[in-house]
Amino acid sequence: MIDLKRNNKKEPVKATGLRVRETSSYTPNQTYDFKISRGRFSNFLTCKRCFYLDRLMGLDPPGTPGWTLNETTDFLLKKEFDHCREHQIPHRLFAPNGLSHVVPFDHPEMDTLRTPRDKS
């Protein structure tokens, strides 16, 4: 399975399924030491075939799946609550739970508050 790839600017790039850096793959009869991390050594102990495909053949293992369900849920909830804020009405789930008097707070800097800050 070829994974979706993005560059450092988060722009989609062509995914070939192969490693890009030459130094991350072993070349037979190379003159310099081939260094691997503890994690790669652990991969060797776990599955020698996967290690061979990864380090010798240069196949890039598929990445972890994205958080599309989490992101979509978050996006839809924000969209629903934005609608409630705009019309100054309670959310549709509030009334069945005895909260029909609660209206989401409309703060003038809502978009600023939603933007994550750098932790630097």
N, CA, C and O atoms as a GROMACS GRO file, in nm:
protein
  480
    1MET      N    1   0.084  -0.118   0.000
    1MET     CA    2   0.000   0.000   0.000
    1MET      C    3   0.088   0.124   0.000
    1MET      O    4   0.178   0.136   0.083
    2ILE      N    5   0.065   0.214  -0.089
    2ILE     CA    6   0.142   0.338  -0.096
    2ILE      C    7   0.069   0.443  -0.013
    2ILE      O    8  -0.050   0.466  -0.030
    3ASP      N    9   0.143   0.505   0.076
    3ASP     CA   10   0.088   0.603   0.168
    3ASP      C   11   0.087   0.741   0.104
    3ASP      O   12   0.169   0.769   0.016
    4LEU      N   13  -0.004   0.827   0.146
    4LEU     CA   14  -0.004   0.965   0.100
    4LEU      C   15   0.114   1.037   0.162
    4LEU      O   16   0.139   1.023   0.282
    5LYS      N   17   0.185   1.112   0.083
    5LYS     CA   18   0.302   1.184   0.132
    5LYS      C   19   0.281   1.333   0.122
    5LYS      O   20   0.211   1.382   0.033
    6ARG      N   21   0.344   1.405   0.214
    6ARG     CA   22   0.342   1.551   0.212
    6ARG      C   23   0.484   1.599   0.241
    6ARG      O   24   0.558   1.536   0.316
    7ASN      N   25   0.519   1.713   0.182
    7ASN     CA   26   0.650   1.771   0.209
    7ASN      C   27   0.644   1.853   0.338
    7ASN      O   28   0.542   1.852   0.406
    8ASN      N   29   0.753   1.924   0.372
    8ASN     CA   30   0.757   1.999   0.497
    8ASN      C   31   0.663   2.119   0.497
    8ASN      O   32   0.639   2.178   0.602
    9LYS      N   33   0.608   2.156   0.379
    9LYS     CA   34   0.510   2.264   0.371
    9LYS      C   35   0.368   2.210   0.371
    9LYS      O   36   0.273   2.284   0.346
   10LYS      N   37   0.353   2.080   0.398
   10LYS     CA   38   0.224   2.010   0.403
   10LYS      C   39   0.154   2.003   0.268
   10LYS      O   40   0.033   1.987   0.260
   11GLU      N   41   0.233   2.016   0.159
   11GLU     CA   42   0.178   2.005   0.025
   11GLU      C   43   0.190   1.860  -0.022
   11GLU      O   44   0.293   1.796   0.004
   12PRO      N   45   0.088   1.806  -0.089
   12PRO     CA   46   0.098   1.668  -0.136
   12PRO      C   47   0.210   1.651  -0.239
   12PRO      O   48   0.229   1.736  -0.326
   13VAL      N   49   0.283   1.542  -0.226
   13VAL     CA   50   0.387   1.508  -0.322
   13VAL      C   51   0.364   1.364  -0.369
   13VAL      O   52   0.292   1.288  -0.303
   14LYS      N   53   0.424   1.328  -0.480
   14LYS     CA   54   0.407   1.194  -0.534
   14LYS      C   55   0.467   1.090  -0.439
   14LYS      O   56   0.582   1.102  -0.397
   15ALA      N   57   0.387   0.991  -0.407
   15ALA     CA   58   0.434   0.884  -0.319
   15ALA      C   59   0.476   0.765  -0.403
   15ALA      O   60   0.394   0.709  -0.477
   16THR      N   61   0.601   0.727  -0.393
   16THR     CA   62   0.652   0.615  -0.471
   16THR      C   63   0.658   0.487  -0.390
   16THR      O   64   0.664   0.378  -0.447
   17GLY      N   65   0.655   0.499  -0.258
   17GLY     CA   66   0.668   0.382  -0.173
   17GLY      C   67   0.813   0.345  -0.147
   17GLY      O   68   0.840   0.247  -0.078
   18LEU      N   69   0.907   0.424  -0.202
   18LEU     CA   70   1.049   0.397  -0.183
   18LEU      C   71   1.113   0.505  -0.097
   18LEU      O   72   1.067   0.619  -0.094
   19ARG      N   73   1.219   0.467  -0.028
   19ARG     CA   74   1.292   0.564   0.054
   19ARG      C   75   1.360   0.666  -0.036
   19ARG      O   76   1.404   0.633  -0.147
   20VAL      N   77   1.370   0.788   0.012
   20VAL     CA   78   1.430   0.895  -0.067
   20VAL      C   79   1.579   0.907  -0.036
   20VAL      O   80   1.660   0.922  -0.127
   21ARG      N   81   1.615   0.901   0.092
   21ARG     CA   82   1.756   0.917   0.131
   21ARG      C   83   1.834   0.788   0.107
   21ARG      O   84   1.792   0.680   0.150
   22GLU      N   85   1.946   0.800   0.040
   22GLU     CA   86   2.030   0.684   0.011
   22GLU      C   87   2.091   0.624   0.138
   22GLU      O   88   2.111   0.503   0.147
   23THR      N   89   2.120   0.710   0.237
   23THR     CA   90   2.188   0.662   0.358
   23THR      C   91   2.097   0.577   0.446
   23THR      O   92   2.146   0.509   0.537
   24SER      N   93   1.965   0.580   0.423
   24SER     CA   94   1.876   0.500   0.507
   24SER      C   95   1.861   0.358   0.458
   24SER      O   96   1.800   0.275   0.525
   25SER      N   97   1.917   0.328   0.340
   25SER     CA   98   1.913   0.192   0.286
   25SER      C   99   2.054   0.135   0.280
   25SER      O  100   2.151   0.206   0.254
   26TYR      N  101   2.064   0.005   0.305
   26TYR     CA  102   2.193  -0.063   0.300
   26TYR      C  103   2.227  -0.101   0.157
   26TYR      O  104   2.142  -0.150   0.082
   27THR      N  105   2.352  -0.077   0.118
   27THR     CA  106   2.402  -0.115  -0.014
   27THR      C  107   2.506  -0.224   0.007
   27THR      O  108   2.602  -0.203   0.081
   28PRO      N  109   2.491  -0.342  -0.058
   28PRO     CA  110   2.590  -0.448  -0.041
   28PRO      C  111   2.731  -0.401  -0.076
   28PRO      O  112   2.750  -0.325  -0.171
   29ASN      N  113   2.828  -0.446   0.001
   29ASN     CA  114   2.971  -0.416  -0.018
   29ASN      C  115   3.004  -0.268   0.002
   29ASN      O  116   3.102  -0.219  -0.054
   30GLN      N  117   2.923  -0.198   0.080
   30GLN     CA  118   2.955  -0.056   0.104
   30GLN      C  119   3.077  -0.048   0.196
   30GLN      O  120   3.100  -0.138   0.277
   31THR      N  121   3.153   0.059   0.184
   31THR     CA  122   3.280   0.072   0.256
   31THR      C  123   3.264   0.136   0.394
   31THR      O  124   3.356   0.130   0.476
   32TYR      N  125   3.151   0.195   0.421
   32TYR     CA  126   3.131   0.261   0.550
   32TYR      C  127   3.033   0.179   0.635
   32TYR      O  128   2.957   0.098   0.583
   33ASP      N  129   3.036   0.203   0.765
   33ASP     CA  130   2.947   0.132   0.857
   33ASP      C  131   2.802   0.172   0.831
   33ASP      O  132   2.772   0.288   0.806
   34PHE      N  133   2.714   0.074   0.839
   34PHE     CA  134   2.570   0.101   0.826
   34PHE      C  135   2.511   0.107   0.966
   34PHE      O  136   2.502   0.005   1.035
   35LYS      N  137   2.470   0.225   1.006
   35LYS     CA  138   2.419   0.244   1.141
   35LYS      C  139   2.268   0.232   1.142
   35LYS      O  140   2.200   0.282   1.052
   36ILE      N  141   2.216   0.165   1.245
   36ILE     CA  142   2.071   0.156   1.263
   36ILE      C  143   2.038   0.194   1.407
   36ILE      O  144   2.121   0.180   1.497
   37SER      N  145   1.919   0.243   1.426
   37SER     CA  146   1.875   0.284   1.559
   37SER      C  147   1.827   0.163   1.639
   37SER      O  148   1.812   0.054   1.585
   38ARG      N  149   1.804   0.185   1.766
   38ARG     CA  150   1.750   0.077   1.850
   38ARG      C  151   1.613   0.032   1.799
   38ARG      O  152   1.579  -0.086   1.804
   39GLY      N  153   1.535   0.129   1.751
   39GLY     CA  154   1.403   0.095   1.698
   39GLY      C  155   1.412   0.005   1.576
   39GLY      O  156   1.334  -0.089   1.563
   40ARG      N  157   1.506   0.034   1.488
   40ARG     CA  158   1.525  -0.050   1.368
   40ARG      C  159   1.577  -0.189   1.408
   40ARG      O  160   1.540  -0.289   1.348
   41PHE      N  161   1.663  -0.194   1.509
   41PHE     CA  162   1.712  -0.324   1.556
   41PHE      C  163   1.598  -0.404   1.616
   41PHE      O  164   1.590  -0.526   1.598
   42SER      N  165   1.510  -0.336   1.687
   42SER     CA  166   1.392  -0.401   1.742
   42SER      C  167   1.303  -0.453   1.630
   42SER      O  168   1.246  -0.562   1.641
   43ASN      N  169   1.292  -0.376   1.522
   43ASN     CA  170   1.216  -0.423   1.405
   43ASN      C  171   1.278  -0.549   1.347
   43ASN      O  172   1.207  -0.640   1.304
   44PHE      N  173   1.412  -0.555   1.345
   44PHE     CA  174   1.482  -0.673   1.296
   44PHE      C  175   1.448  -0.795   1.380
   44PHE      O  176   1.424  -0.904   1.328
   45LEU      N  177   1.447  -0.777   1.512
   45LEU     CA  178   1.415  -0.889   1.601
   45LEU      C  179   1.269  -0.931   1.588
   45LEU      O  180   1.237  -1.049   1.604
   46THR      N  181   1.182  -0.837   1.561
   46THR     CA  182   1.039  -0.867   1.550
   46THR      C  183   1.006  -0.936   1.419
   46THR      O  184   0.936  -1.037   1.418
   47CYS      N  185   1.055  -0.880   1.307
   47CYS     CA  186   1.022  -0.935   1.175
   47CYS      C  187   1.140  -0.911   1.081
   47CYS      O  188   1.159  -0.800   1.032
   48LYS      N  189   1.217  -1.014   1.056
   48LYS     CA  190   1.335  -1.001   0.972
   48LYS      C  191   1.298  -0.967   0.827
   48LYS      O  192   1.372  -0.895   0.760
   49ARG      N  193   1.186  -1.018   0.779
   49ARG     CA  194   1.141  -0.987   0.642
   49ARG      C  195   1.108  -0.838   0.629
   49ARG      O  196   1.148  -0.774   0.531
   50CYS      N  197   1.036  -0.784   0.726
   50CYS     CA  198   1.001  -0.641   0.722
   50CYS      C  199   1.127  -0.555   0.727
   50CYS      O  200   1.137  -0.454   0.658
   51PHE      N  201   1.225  -0.596   0.811
   51PHE     CA  202   1.351  -0.524   0.820
   51PHE      C  203   1.424  -0.527   0.686
   51PHE      O  204   1.478  -0.426   0.641
   52TYR      N  205   1.425  -0.645   0.622
   52TYR     CA  206   1.491  -0.660   0.492
   52TYR      C  207   1.426  -0.568   0.387
   52TYR      O  208   1.496  -0.498   0.314
   53LEU      N  209   1.292  -0.570   0.381
   53LEU     CA  210   1.222  -0.486   0.284
   53LEU      C  211   1.246  -0.338   0.312
   53LEU      O  212   1.257  -0.257   0.219
   54ASP      N  213   1.254  -0.303   0.439
   54ASP     CA  214   1.270  -0.163   0.478
   54ASP      C  215   1.412  -0.114   0.450
   54ASP      O  216   1.430  -0.014   0.381
   55ARG      N  217   1.512  -0.181   0.502
   55ARG     CA  218   1.650  -0.132   0.498
   55ARG      C  219   1.728  -0.175   0.375
   55ARG      O  220   1.814  -0.098   0.329
   56LEU      N  221   1.704  -0.292   0.321
   56LEU     CA  222   1.782  -0.337   0.206
   56LEU      C  223   1.714  -0.306   0.073
   56LEU      O  224   1.781  -0.265  -0.022
   57MET      N  225   1.585  -0.324   0.065
   57MET     CA  226   1.513  -0.299  -0.060
   57MET      C  227   1.467  -0.153  -0.070
   57MET      O  228   1.433  -0.106  -0.179
   58GLY      N  229   1.468  -0.083   0.042
   58GLY     CA  230   1.433   0.059   0.040
   58GLY      C  231   1.284   0.089   0.035
   58GLY      O  232   1.245   0.200   0.001
   59LEU      N  233   1.201  -0.010   0.069
   59LEU     CA  234   1.057   0.014   0.070
   59LEU      C  235   1.018   0.090   0.196
   59LEU      O  236   1.053   0.050   0.307
   60ASP      N  237   0.946   0.197   0.177
   60ASP     CA  238   0.903   0.280   0.288
   60ASP      C  239   0.776   0.218   0.348
   60ASP      O  240   0.678   0.202   0.276
   61PRO      N  241   0.777   0.183   0.477
   61PRO     CA  242   0.656   0.123   0.534
   61PRO      C  243   0.542   0.224   0.538
   61PRO      O  244   0.567   0.344   0.550
   62PRO      N  245   0.417   0.178   0.528
   62PRO     CA  246   0.306   0.273   0.530
   62PRO      C  247   0.298   0.344   0.665
   62PRO      O  248   0.326   0.284   0.769
   63GLY      N  249   0.260   0.470   0.662
   63GLY     CA  250   0.248   0.547   0.785
   63GLY      C  251   0.120   0.513   0.858
   63GLY      O  252   0.038   0.433   0.811
   64THR      N  253   0.104   0.574   0.973
   64THR     CA  254  -0.018   0.552   1.049
   64THR      C  255  -0.133   0.628   0.984
   64THR      O  256  -0.112   0.735   0.925
   65PRO      N  257  -0.252   0.575   0.993
   65PRO     CA  258  -0.364   0.646   0.931
   65PRO      C  259  -0.390   0.779   1.000
   65PRO      O  260  -0.360   0.796   1.119
   66GLY      N  261  -0.444   0.872   0.926
   66GLY     CA  262  -0.473   1.004   0.983
   66GLY      C  263  -0.588   1.000   1.081
   66GLY      O  264  -0.651   0.896   1.102
   67TRP      N  265  -0.612   1.112   1.141
   67TRP     CA  266  -0.718   1.123   1.242
   67TRP      C  267  -0.843   1.182   1.179
   67TRP      O  268  -0.902   1.275   1.233
   68THR      N  269  -0.885   1.128   1.063
   68THR     CA  270  -0.996   1.187   0.990
   68THR      C  271  -1.126   1.184   1.069
   68THR      O  272  -1.203   1.280   1.062
   69LEU      N  273  -1.153   1.077   1.143
   69LEU     CA  274  -1.277   1.071   1.219
   69LEU      C  275  -1.277   1.177   1.328
   69LEU      O  276  -1.377   1.247   1.347
   70ASN      N  277  -1.166   1.190   1.400
   70ASN     CA  278  -1.156   1.292   1.504
   70ASN      C  279  -1.167   1.432   1.446
   70ASN      O  280  -1.240   1.517   1.499
   71GLU      N  281  -1.096   1.456   1.338
   71GLU     CA  282  -1.098   1.589   1.276
   71GLU      C  283  -1.236   1.624   1.223
   71GLU      O  284  -1.282   1.737   1.239
   72THR      N  285  -1.302   1.528   1.162
   72THR     CA  286  -1.435   1.552   1.106
   72THR      C  287  -1.536   1.579   1.217
   72THR      O  288  -1.619   1.669   1.206
   73THR      N  289  -1.530   1.500   1.324
   73THR     CA  290  -1.620   1.522   1.438
   73THR      C  291  -1.600   1.661   1.496
   73THR      O  292  -1.696   1.732   1.524
   74ASP      N  293  -1.475   1.699   1.515
   74ASP     CA  294  -1.444   1.831   1.568
   74ASP      C  295  -1.496   1.941   1.476
   74ASP      O  296  -1.555   2.038   1.522
   75PHE      N  297  -1.475   1.926   1.346
   75PHE     CA  298  -1.518   2.025   1.248
   75PHE      C  299  -1.671   2.040   1.249
   75PHE      O  300  -1.723   2.152   1.249
   76LEU      N  301  -1.742   1.926   1.251
   76LEU     CA  302  -1.888   1.932   1.249
   76LEU      C  303  -1.946   1.991   1.378
   76LEU      O  304  -2.043   2.066   1.373
   77LEU      N  305  -1.886   1.956   1.492
   77LEU     CA  306  -1.933   2.014   1.618
   77LEU      C  307  -1.913   2.165   1.620
   77LEU      O  308  -2.003   2.239   1.661
   78LYS      N  309  -1.798   2.210   1.575
   78LYS     CA  310  -1.773   2.355   1.571
   78LYS      C  311  -1.870   2.424   1.477
   78LYS      O  312  -1.918   2.534   1.505
   79LYS      N  313  -1.900   2.359   1.364
   79LYS     CA  314  -1.992   2.417   1.267
   79LYS      C  315  -2.133   2.428   1.328
   79LYS      O  316  -2.199   2.531   1.312
   80GLU      N  317  -2.179   2.324   1.398
   80GLU     CA  318  -2.311   2.327   1.461
   80GLU      C  319  -2.318   2.435   1.569
   80GLU      O  320  -2.415   2.510   1.575
   81PHE      N  321  -2.216   2.442   1.652
   81PHE     CA  322  -2.217   2.542   1.760
   81PHE      C  323  -2.203   2.684   1.704
   81PHE      O  324  -2.257   2.778   1.762
   82ASP      N  325  -2.131   2.700   1.593
   82ASP     CA  326  -2.123   2.832   1.530
   82ASP      C  327  -2.261   2.876   1.480
   82ASP      O  328  -2.298   2.993   1.492
   83HIS      N  329  -2.337   2.782   1.426
   83HIS     CA  330  -2.474   2.814   1.382
   83HIS      C  331  -2.559   2.857   1.503
   83HIS      O  332  -2.634   2.954   1.494
   84CYS      N  333  -2.547   2.785   1.613
   84CYS     CA  334  -2.622   2.819   1.734
   84CYS      C  335  -2.580   2.956   1.789
   84CYS      O  336  -2.664   3.033   1.834
   85ARG      N  337  -2.453   2.985   1.784
   85ARG     CA  338  -2.404   3.116   1.830
   85ARG      C  339  -2.461   3.228   1.744
   85ARG      O  340  -2.507   3.330   1.795
   86GLU      N  341  -2.456   3.206   1.614
   86GLU     CA  342  -2.501   3.309   1.520
   86GLU      C  343  -2.649   3.341   1.538
   86GLU      O  344  -2.688   3.458   1.532
   87HIS      N  345  -2.732   3.239   1.560
   87HIS     CA  346  -2.876   3.259   1.574
   87HIS      C  347  -2.921   3.271   1.720
   87HIS      O  348  -3.040   3.289   1.747
   88GLN      N  349  -2.827   3.260   1.813
   88GLN     CA  350  -2.855   3.270   1.957
   88GLN      C  351  -2.966   3.173   1.999
   88GLN      O  352  -3.064   3.211   2.062
   89ILE      N  353  -2.946   3.044   1.960
   89ILE     CA  354  -3.039   2.938   1.998
   89ILE      C  355  -2.961   2.827   2.066
   89ILE      O  356  -2.841   2.813   2.043
   90PRO      N  357  -3.027   2.748   2.152
   90PRO     CA  358  -2.956   2.635   2.215
   90PRO      C  359  -2.930   2.524   2.111
   90PRO      O  360  -3.002   2.512   2.012
   91HIS      N  361  -2.827   2.446   2.137
   91HIS     CA  362  -2.796   2.333   2.050
   91HIS      C  363  -2.908   2.230   2.060
   91HIS      O  364  -2.975   2.221   2.163
   92ARG      N  365  -2.928   2.152   1.953
   92ARG     CA  366  -3.039   2.057   1.948
   92ARG      C  367  -3.031   1.948   2.055
   92ARG      O  368  -3.132   1.888   2.090
   93LEU      N  369  -2.912   1.921   2.106
   93LEU     CA  370  -2.897   1.819   2.210
   93LEU      C  371  -2.917   1.875   2.351
   93LEU      O  372  -2.924   1.798   2.448
   94PHE      N  373  -2.925   2.006   2.364
   94PHE     CA  374  -2.939   2.066   2.496
   94PHE      C  375  -3.078   2.042   2.556
   94PHE      O  376  -3.089   2.007   2.673
   95ALA      N  377  -3.184   2.060   2.477
   95ALA     CA  378  -3.322   2.051   2.528
   95ALA      C  379  -3.354   1.913   2.588
   95ALA      O  380  -3.409   1.908   2.698
   96PRO      N  381  -3.323   1.802   2.521
   96PRO     CA  382  -3.354   1.672   2.580
   96PRO      C  383  -3.279   1.645   2.712
   96PRO      O  384  -3.317   1.556   2.789
   97ASN      N  385  -3.174   1.721   2.737
   97ASN     CA  386  -3.095   1.703   2.859
   97ASN      C  387  -3.122   1.812   2.962
   97ASN      O  388  -3.044   1.831   3.056
   98GLY      N  389  -3.231   1.883   2.944
   98GLY     CA  390  -3.270   1.985   3.041
   98GLY      C  391  -3.188   2.112   3.035
   98GLY      O  392  -3.181   2.185   3.134
   99LEU      N  393  -3.126   2.141   2.921
   99LEU     CA  394  -3.042   2.259   2.908
   99LEU      C  395  -3.093   2.353   2.798
   99LEU      O  396  -3.013   2.418   2.730
  100SER      N  397  -3.225   2.359   2.781
  100SER     CA  398  -3.280   2.440   2.673
  100SER      C  399  -3.260   2.589   2.694
  100SER      O  400  -3.282   2.668   2.602
  101HIS      N  401  -3.218   2.628   2.812
  101HIS     CA  402  -3.192   2.769   2.842
  101HIS      C  403  -3.047   2.810   2.813
  101HIS      O  404  -3.013   2.927   2.823
  102VAL      N  405  -2.962   2.713   2.777
  102VAL     CA  406  -2.820   2.740   2.755
  102VAL      C  407  -2.796   2.768   2.607
  102VAL      O  408  -2.832   2.688   2.520
  103VAL      N  409  -2.734   2.882   2.579
  103VAL     CA  410  -2.698   2.920   2.442
  103VAL      C  411  -2.545   2.932   2.436
  103VAL      O  412  -2.485   2.994   2.524
  104PRO      N  413  -2.481   2.873   2.335
  104PRO     CA  414  -2.334   2.884   2.325
  104PRO      C  415  -2.289   3.030   2.325
  104PRO      O  416  -2.349   3.115   2.260
  105PHE      N  417  -2.182   3.056   2.400
  105PHE     CA  418  -2.130   3.191   2.416
  105PHE      C  419  -2.067   3.241   2.286
  105PHE      O  420  -1.988   3.171   2.223
  106ASP      N  421  -2.104   3.360   2.246
  106ASP     CA  422  -2.050   3.421   2.124
  106ASP      C  423  -1.940   3.520   2.161
  106ASP      O  424  -1.969   3.633   2.200
  107HIS      N  425  -1.816   3.477   2.149
  107HIS     CA  426  -1.702   3.560   2.184
  107HIS      C  427  -1.649   3.626   2.057
  107HIS      O  428  -1.638   3.560   1.955
  108PRO      N  429  -1.617   3.756   2.061
  108PRO     CA  430  -1.570   3.824   1.939
  108PRO      C  431  -1.438   3.769   1.884
  108PRO      O  432  -1.409   3.785   1.766
  109GLU      N  433  -1.359   3.705   1.968
  109GLU     CA  434  -1.230   3.651   1.923
  109GLU      C  435  -1.233   3.498   1.915
  109GLU      O  436  -1.133   3.433   1.943
  110MET      N  437  -1.347   3.440   1.876
  110MET     CA  438  -1.361   3.294   1.873
  110MET      C  439  -1.258   3.230   1.781
  110MET      O  440  -1.198   3.129   1.818
  111ASP      N  441  -1.235   3.286   1.663
  111ASP     CA  442  -1.137   3.227   1.570
  111ASP      C  443  -0.996   3.234   1.626
  111ASP      O  444  -0.917   3.142   1.605
  112THR      N  445  -0.963   3.342   1.697
  112THR     CA  446  -0.831   3.354   1.759
  112THR      C  447  -0.815   3.250   1.869
  112THR      O  448  -0.708   3.191   1.884
  113LEU      N  449  -0.920   3.228   1.946
  113LEU     CA  450  -0.914   3.130   2.055
  113LEU      C  451  -0.901   2.988   2.002
  113LEU      O  452  -0.843   2.903   2.069
  114ARG      N  453  -0.954   2.961   1.885
  114ARG     CA  454  -0.947   2.826   1.827
  114ARG      C  455  -0.810   2.796   1.767
  114ARG      O  456  -0.773   2.679   1.756
  115THR      N  457  -0.736   2.895   1.728
  115THR     CA  458  -0.607   2.875   1.664
  115THR      C  459  -0.505   2.829   1.766
  115THR      O  460  -0.480   2.899   1.864
  116PRO      N  461  -0.444   2.711   1.745
  116PRO     CA  462  -0.345   2.665   1.842
  116PRO      C  463  -0.221   2.753   1.841
  116PRO      O  464  -0.175   2.798   1.736
  117ARG      N  465  -0.168   2.777   1.960
  117ARG     CA  466  -0.045   2.858   1.973
  117ARG      C  467   0.076   2.768   1.966
  117ARG      O  468   0.071   2.652   2.005
  118ASP      N  469   0.187   2.824   1.918
  118ASP     CA  470   0.314   2.750   1.918
  118ASP      C  471   0.359   2.734   2.061
  118ASP      O  472   0.341   2.823   2.144
  119LYS      N  473   0.420   2.618   2.090
  119LYS     CA  474   0.469   2.592   2.226
  119LYS      C  475   0.617   2.622   2.237
  119LYS      O  476   0.690   2.554   2.310
  120SER      N  477   0.661   2.724   2.164
  120SER     CA  478   0.804   2.759   2.168
  120SER      C  479   0.829   2.872   2.264
  120SER      O  480   0.944   2.915   2.279
   0.00000   0.00000   0.00000
